[in-house]
Amino acid sequence: MTMRKDYTQPEGTVHTLWIDSECLKGNLLGDPSRRRVDVYVPAGHDGKGLPLLVDLVGYTAGGPAHTNWKNYGENVPERLDRLIGTGAMPPVVVAFPDCFTRLGGNQYIDSAATGAWETFLIRETVPLVERSFACGGDGRRGVFGKSSGGYGALVHALRHGGSVWAAAASHSGDVGFEFLYHLGEFASALRHLVDHGMSIETFIRKFEAGPKAKDADWHTMMILAQAATFDPAPEEFYGVRLPVDMQTCELIEERWANWLRWDPLRMAEEEHHQKALRGLKCLYVDCGDIDQYNMVYGSRILHRKLETAGIAHVYEEFHDNHSSVDYRMDVSLPLLAKALS
């Protein structure tokens, strides 16, 4: 039994494609280069002529997690059936690429450690989906996501708005790295590594061996995954090094600078990134006002920077934290679909 909210709406079809990726071959983590991409096509359509949206999932998940059965709620295809069926949004094709890594996910940018995920999305995933379903095309592509996926959508907008992507939506995306990482997360990771001899390799090997990961394990793994993404060190185990002194937790400025250049707050100040954002037909950003990762503070600053630069966007806050906020797609997806239709 599914948990569809409205059984009267016609069901779209979820197709599965496979990509034998060239750009992911031989990646440092040894992750598979053969990748699954689920593709939703709405009822009554074969995809031809429809806009394309790409869903970037949050950390710990892969794209197919959003097409799986979901308890006490809709998965994304069921949500799309309802929104499209009731006329709340025009029909669109939506792709759900699997970008999971052995470090628990990635931030959808190219990294010498985690893999060439930005290239994978732009040069392999989008072309395959558009060829297969005759959808999307210039001015008809959007990207959206939550948390790490929201970060990915935002960075793709900053780097490829107006060229690859024509619309983007970030739900609770990683913004304001000082608030998010520096004030506490690095110290938490170091405290957790104490039981592993302060060795990142020992921790990761134990994590992978199982049999059970605790919340603190996942939290530490997330910080290591971000380190491998923003400041890859291929000579280290899995390319991971932290941007802090392992004993005192003091920032190592040159390493921390590598992180900060990927902070959307910094990127949004640069003229070429602002030009990319101006090329979008729709930019949507939201965040919960009690986000437990402090993302709301960076989001507010980003909103202010975009306003100052005169960049059109929609910014919303809602009274909730970072967890289980898929319901916000009811706001963003119609905006993206209407902008691209």
N, C-alpha and C positions, 0 to 999 in steps of 0.2 A: 504493500500500500504506500502510495506517495502522500505527501502532505500539501497537495495543490490547494491554493486558497479558492480557486474558481474552476470547477470541473466543467463549466459550460464553454470555456474558451478552447478553440482548436489547438492541438498540440503541434508544435514545430518538430523538426527532425534534427537529431544530433548525429553527424557523420564523423568518422574518425579517419584522419590522414596520418601518414608517417613520413618523416623527413630523415633521410640519411645525410646528416649535416657534414659539410666539408669544413666549416669554420670551427666546429667543436672537436674535430678529430685530434687525437693526441693531446687532449687537455691535461694539465698538470695533475688534476684530481683523479684522473682515470675514469671519469664519468662516461656513460654511454653517449655516443654521438647520434645514435638512432633515437628520434624523439617523436612522441605522439602529439598531435594537435586535434582536439575535438572542435567541430565546427557546427554551430547552430544555424539552421535555416528555417525561417518562420513558415507556418502553415500556409499552403496555397502558393508558395514560391519555390523556385529552384535556385534562387540566389542571384540570378542574372539582373544586373542593373541596380542592385541594392547597395547602399553604403556598407562599409566594413568597420566593425569595432573589434579591437583586440583587448582581451581581459588579462591583465597582469595580476596574478594572485599574490597574497602576502607571504611572508617568511614561514617556513615549515610546510608549505603546500606546493602542488603543481597544478597546472591548468585543469586537468580532469577532476580535481577535487570540487570544482564549481559545477560540474555536470553530473556528479554523483547524487544518489538519493540523500535527502537531508531530513532529519527528524524535526518535527514541530516547526516547519518552515519550508520555504521554497528553495530549490536550487536555482541557479541563474537561468537556465532554459525555461523553467516553470514561471519564473518572474517575468521573463520576456514574453512568454505566451500571454500572461495576464495583461501586461502593459500594452502590447501590440493589439491583443484581442479586444481590449476595451477602448482602443483609440487614443490612449494616453501618449503613445509614441508611434512614429511611422515604422514600418518593417525594416529590419537590418539583419545582416549576417554578422555573427559574433564568433571569433576564434578564441580558443582556450589552449595556448601552447604550454607544454610541460617543460618548465625551465628549472626543475629541482636539481640540486647538487648534493654531494655527500657532506657538504657543510650546512645543509638544511635549506638551501635556497640561494638566491642572489639578488642583486639590485638592478639587473637589466642593463648594465653597462659592460663594456669589454674590459676584461681583467686578465693579466698574465697568469693569475692563480686560478680563478674560478671558471674562466672561459670567455669566449667572445660572444656574449649574450646579446649585446646591442646589434652586432652584425647578424647574428642568427635570426633575430626578429625582423630586421629591415630587409636583409638581402635574401633570406631563405624562407621564413614563415609567410610574410605578407605576399610575396610573389606566388608561392605555391597555392595559397588560399584563393588569391584573385584569379589565377589560371583555372583552378578547379571549379570555381563557382561563378565566374564572370562578374564578380562584384568589386566594390571599392574603386580604386583608381585615384588619380590626382584630385585633390579637393574633396575626396569622398571617404577618407580614412580617419578613424579616431582611435584613441588609446585611453584606457581607464584602468584604475586599480585602487587597492586599499593597502595602507601601511607600506611595506616594501614595494608593493605593486603601485601604490599611489606615488611613491617616490619615483619609480620607473616611468610612470606616465608623465610626471612633471619634468624629469630630466630629458625625456624624449621630446617633450614640447619645447624645452629650452634649447635643445640641440638641433631638432629637425622639424620644428613648427613651420608650416607653410611650404615645406619641401616634401617630406614624407607624410607628416600628420597634419590634418586640418582641424582637429578638435582633440581636447584632452580633459580628463577629469581625475583629480587626485583626492581620494578620501583618506584623511588622517595620514598623509604621506610624511616621510622623514624630512623634516625641515628644521633648521636651527640646531646644528650639531653640538654646540656648547650645552644647550639645554638638554639635549637628548642623550649624548654620550659622556661628555666630559664630567658633568656634575653627578657622579655616582656609578655609572655603568662600568667604567674601567676598574674602579675600586672593587665593585662586586665581583667582577671576573677574576681579579687577583686573589680575593679572599677564597673564591671557589677553587682556584688552582693550588691552594695550600695543600689540600688533600691529595694532590697529584704530583707532589714534589716540585711545584712551580713549573712543571713541564707541559707545554701546549701539546706536544706529541703524545705524551702519556695520557693526558685527558682525552684527546680525540680517539685514540686507540681503545681506551676503556669504554667511551661512549658508543663506538661502533660495535664493540663486542657484546654490549648489552649486559643483562637481559632487560633492563628497564631504565629509562631516562627520567629523571626528576625535573621539575620546573626549573630549578637552578641550573641543571645541566643544559637545558635548552637555551636558557638565557645567556649562559657563557658561550655556547656554540654560536648563538646569534652574533655576539660581539666579535668572535673569531672570524665568522663569515664576512662581516663588514670590513674587518681588517684586511682580509684577503682580497676584497673588492676594491677598496679605496686606496690601499697602500700595499700592493702585492710584493712579496719578497720571494721570488721563485727558488732561491737557495735554501729557504727554510722549509720545514715540514708542511706540506699542503700550501706553501706560499704564505703562511701566516706569521705575522709579527705584530705586537701591540705597539701603539704610539706612546707608551708610557714606560718609565723605569719600573722594572718588575718588583723592586723592593720598596720604593717610596711612592710610586704612582704619579711621580712628576711627569708632566708632558715632555716628550722629546719633540722639540719644535719643528724640525724638518719633516718628521714623520706626520705629525698632526697637520702640518700644512698640506700634505698630500690628501688628507681627509677633507679639509676645509674647501679645497678647490672643487669638490663635488657637492658641497652644500648648496641647495637651491637658493639660499639667501645670498651667497657670494655670486653665484652664476647669474642671478637676476639683475645684478648691478652692471653686467658687461653688455656693451652695445650690441654685439652680434647675437647674444642670447635674447636681448629685448626685441631685436628685429625678428627673430624666429617666432617669439610669442605674438608679435603683431601680425604674423602671417596666419594665425589661427582664426577660424570662424567662431570657435567657442572654447573658453578656458574656464573650468570649474574647479574650485578648491573648497573643501570643507574640513572641519575638525570638531571633535567633541570638546566642550569647554572644561571638562575635568579629565582630559586625556592623561593616563597615568605615566606616559613616557614624556610628558611635557611638550608634546608636539604643538599644542595650541599656541604657545608663546612664539615659536618660530613661524607658525602659520599667520598669526596676527602681524608680525613684522613683514612677512612676505607680502601680505595684502597691502600694507602701507607702502611698501616699495613699489608695487605694481601701480597703485593709485598715483604715486608721485611721478612715475614714469609715463603716466597716461596710457597704460596698457589695459584694454578692455578685458574684464573677467567678472565672474560671479564668485563671491566669497560668502560662505555661510558657516555659522557655528550652531551646534545643537547641544542640548543638555544630556551628555552621555560621556562614557569613557572611550577607550580604544578598542574594546572587545565587542564582537558580535554586532557590527553596525552595517551589515549588508542591506538593511532596509533603506539606507541612504541612496542606494542605486535607484530607488523610485523617483528620486529628484534628478540625479545626474543623467541617467540613460535617456530619458525623453529629451533633455536639453541637447545632448550630443546628436541624437538621431535627427532631431528637427533641424539642427544647424547643418547637417550633412545631406539632408534630403532635398 
